[in-house]
Amino acid sequence: MSEPILRVDGLRKSYTRGLLRPQETFRLEADFTVEGPAVVGVMGPNGSGKTTLFELITGSNAPTAGRVLCQGRDIHAVRYDERDRLAIHYHQSYQVRHFRRTRPAFMMDRAGSEYPVVHLFDEPQFNTQDGYIGFMLDFFRRLRDEGRLVFLCLHPNESFHLEILREICERFVFVRHGALTHADSFEELTGHQPVREYLGSLLR
């Protein structure tokens, strides 16, 4: 049996302040699996942990506990210069996120892949003119059809953002206060009261 494309296993990231008496200021927890190619929509309020989740999946942020397995490989045990061959994080205008190096490469694993398996788009800017949105949706579909997993994170402030998510995504994740809620359809997602409160008038 082949490995799932992505397994987020008991993942936790805690931020604290204070040296003598550290106090936790934020915690993200995630535990889920995506077996095969898909386009997954991600949304949630600012500061909820969406970007932190993406950074953990790509290995650019070290977890407090848990593992992220891309095709069975622990992303945080893979060489730094090869992690983007498994999972790559495009931040806003497609700037690739970088990460801090803490271990020598010879102590780490090889990626075993030449092209990213997981693509994470963090609030990309959608130009509404000249067919750009259609071009991007076709690009996401092509990645999925090539066997890739696509995460599309949006912070909707226009109704067309919801139409993009409804059209392209096959499953959804809502992040709030560091906790994840999963949905298998747009209707299931928007039936969740915290999601409705977050989207507000965009649903009307």
N, C-alpha and C positions, 0 to 999 in steps of 0.2 A: 504494500500500500504506500502511495506517495505521500510525502509530507505536505501539510497545509501550506499555502503561500505565506500566511502570517499567523503566528500564535503569540498572543500577548498573555503571558502566564504570571498571574499574581503580581502584576506590576504596581509599584508604589514609588512616588516621588514626594518627599517631604522637604519643605523649606523651614528653617528655624532662624531665630535671632537671639542674640545674647550668648556669650561664651561661658560664663559661670553657671547660669541657669537658663539653658536654651529653651525657648518657647516656640512651638510649632505655629507658623503663620499661614501655611497653605499645605494641603495634601491632595495629590492626584492619585486615584486608584483605578486600575483598568484590568480586566480579565476577559478576553474574548478571542475567538478564532475565526479567520476567514479561509475557507477551504480552497476556493478556486478563484479564477479571474472575476473581477467585479468592479463597479464604480460605486464608491461609498460616499454619501454626503455627510458632512460634519458641520454642525453649527452650535452656537452657544454664545452667551454674553461675553463681552471683553473681560479678560482676567479670569475666565472660568477654567483654563488649563488646556485649551485646544493646541496652542503652539508648543506647550510643554509636552503634550502627548506626541506630537509629530517629532519633536527633538529626541524623545526617548525611543521611538520606533526606528529612527535613522542612526541612533548611536551617538548623536551630538550632545546628549545630556545623559549623565550617569544616573541610573535608578537607585533609590534607597533600598529597594528589594524587588525581587522578581526578575523575569527574563523576557526578551523579545526574540523570537525565533523566526527568521526569514528562510523559508524552504528548509527548515530544520537546523539552520545555523544561528547560533547566538550572536546577534549583531554587535554586542558589546565585547565579544571575544575576537572579532574579525579585525584585521589590520586597518588602521585609520585610512590609508590611501586606497582601500578597496571596499569600504562600507557602502559607497555610493554605487557599487555594482550590484548591491542587494536592494537598498532602499535609499531614495533621494528625496530631499525636502526642498521644494521651490517656494521661497518666501515672497509673498506679494508679487512684485513685478518680475517674478522668475529668477530672483537672486538666490543662489544656492547657499544654504546655511553651512557654516563651518563649525568645527568642534575642537575642544581642548585635548591635547595628547598627554597621556599620563603613563603609558607603558611602551617599552621598546617593541618595534615591529617584529623582531625575531621570536618574541614570546607569544605572538598572536596567530590566529588562524587565517588561511586564505579564504577569499569570498566564494570561490567555486562558481562564479558567474561573471560574464563579460558585460552584461547590460542590466540595468536596474529591474528588479522584479516588482518592487513597490514604489509607486510614484505619489508623492504627497504635495498637493498644490494648496498653499496656505494663503487664502484670500487673494486670488488672482484678480487683476483688473480687467473687466470685460468691457471692451469697446462696443458700443451699440450700433456702430455704423459699418457699412460695407461688408456685411456678412461675417464679421469677425466671430460672433458668438457661434454661428453654425460651424465655422472652421474649427473652433476650440472643441465643440461637442463631438465633431467627427474625429478629432485627435484623441480625445478620451476614449471613444469607442474603439478606435484602432488599437490603442494600447491594451484595452481589455481583450479584443479579439486576438491579439498576439500572446495572450496568456498572462498579462500583467494585472496587478491590482492597483487601482487608482483611488486615492482619497481626495475629495474636493471639499475644502473648507471655505464656507462663505459666512459673512456677517451681514445678513440681508437688510438692506435699507431701501430697496426698490422692489416692486412686485415682480419684475422680470427675473430677479434673483431666485425667487421661489419657483418660477416657471422653469428655470435652468435646472434646479435641483429635482423638480418633479419629472422632467423629461429624461434626464441622463442617469439618475441614481437608482440603484436596485435595492439598496438598504441604507439605513441612516444611523447616525450617532449624534445624540444631543449631550453636550458637556455643560455641566452646571455645578459650581462650587467643588470642582475636582472629581465629580461623580459622573459616570456615563450611563445614559439611557439608550437602548438599542431599539430600532424599529425596522420591520421588514417592508414597509411601504410608507409613502408620503402621508396617506390617510391615517395610518397608525401613529406616525410621528406627531401629526398635528392634532390628534386626539388626546395627546398628553398635555395636561393643564399647564405645567410650567413652560412648555413650548408655545402654547397659545398666548400666555402672558408675555413671553419674550417677543413674539412676532407682532402682537398687538393688531394695529389697524391694517397691516399687510395681508391679513387673512380675510378681511371683510370685502 
